[in-house]
Structure formats: C-alpha cells, structure tokens
Amino acid sequence: MLKNGTYAAWFRTSLADGTGIVHMADGRLWGSDAIMLYSGTYEVDGERFSAVLTARRHSEGHQTVFGTDDLVVRLEGVASGPIATATGRADAVPDLAFEVTLMPS
C-alpha cells in the first residue's frame, strides 16, 4: 500500500531517465528535480494507485524525459511492499511511455 511520505523517484522514457523527490500525503503529491516542479493528486485502492500531476520547468537546463516542458502526466501503478512502480503517459506526448519507481526516502 502506498503510504504518506517522501519518496526518491526514478523516472524514465525511451528518450531519457532522471531522478527527483516526491512527497505524498493524503491524496496530494508534490516534488521536484533539478529542472522541474511536480504537483498533483493521487488515489489508492489497496495495492493499486493512480495519479494525475502537472510538471513545469523551474530552471534552465537539460531536456526533460518527455522532450517538452509544462506537462500533465497520468499514471497507474502498484505499491508492493515499500516500493511502488507506475506507468503512464503525458497528455502532450501520448505515444511516449513513461515509467516511474518510487522508493521511500
């Protein structure tokens, strides 16, 4: 089950991969990495969860894992033990698969 807390996030697409920090509490999520800020909501149903988040650039730097900035990302995943994994897509680039692994931090 996905619990309230802070998670190290490892995310990847076929273009690139990256890491960040995500905070999750009572249906809300927020976080950042070197160039992007994230915020959104999530729902938990047993071991399964879904999330919708927005990501926007906060600093100049390298290309995002999606190849574009200012995104809405939709995810579905499973929290099995302390680690959660999810897959999804960004509305702006629906043909590009996105994967994320969340590890308690």
N, C-alpha and C positions, 0 to 999 in steps of 0.2 A: 504494500500500500504506500502511495506517495504521501509523505508526511511534510508538515510545515518545517521549513529550514532553509539553509543556504547550500547550494549545490555548485560544484565545479561542472561546467558544461563543455563537452567536446562535440562540435557540430561539423558536418561535412556535406558537400555536394560533389558532383563529378568535376567541378571547377577548382575547388579548394577546400581546406579544412581550417578550423580555428578553435579557440577556447575562450571561455568567459565565465562569469559568475552569475548565477540566477538565484534570487530569493523567492521563496514560495510560502504564502501564508493565507489560509482561509479563503482560497479561491482567487487570490491575486498573485501575480508574478511581476518581478522587475529585476533588472540587472544590466550588465554592460560588459564590453570587452574593450580592446584598445581603440576602436573606431566607432562602435555602435552602442546605442542605448536600447533596451527592450522593456516593454511593459504590456500587460495583458491580463487575461483571466484563464482559469483552468477549472475543470470539473473532474472529480474522482468517483469511480464506481467500482469498488473492490480493488483489484489489481490494475484495472484499466483506467486510463485518464485521457482527456482531450484538452487542448489549449488553443487559444487564439491570441496572438500577440502582434504588436507593431514593433518594428525595428527602424530606428533612424540614425543617421550618421551624426556623431558629435565632434569628430576630429578628422582632419585631413589624414590621408594615409593610403594604405594598400586597398585593393579592390575587395569587396565583400565576397562571401562564399556564393552569393547569388549573382554577382556581376552587376548589381544595381543597388541603389540606396532606397530608403524610405519604403518599407515593405509591410504587408500584412501576411503573417505566416500562420497556417492551420496545421495542427499536429494531433496525432493519436498514438498512444503508447501503452506500455505495460511497466508497472513497478513491481519487480520480483525481487524481494529482499531489499537491501539498501540501494540498489542500482536501478535506475529507470531508463528505458530506451523508447524512442518515439521516431516516427517517420511522418513526413508531411510535405507540403508544397507552399510556396509563396504565390499569392494571387497574381503578382506581376510577371512571374515566370513559371507558369503551371506545368511545363514539361520537364522542369528540373527537380528531381527528387532530393529531399533534404532528410538527413538523419541526425539525431542528437542522442547523446548518452549523458545522463545526469548522475553524478556521484556525490554523496554527502560530503560537505566540506567542513 
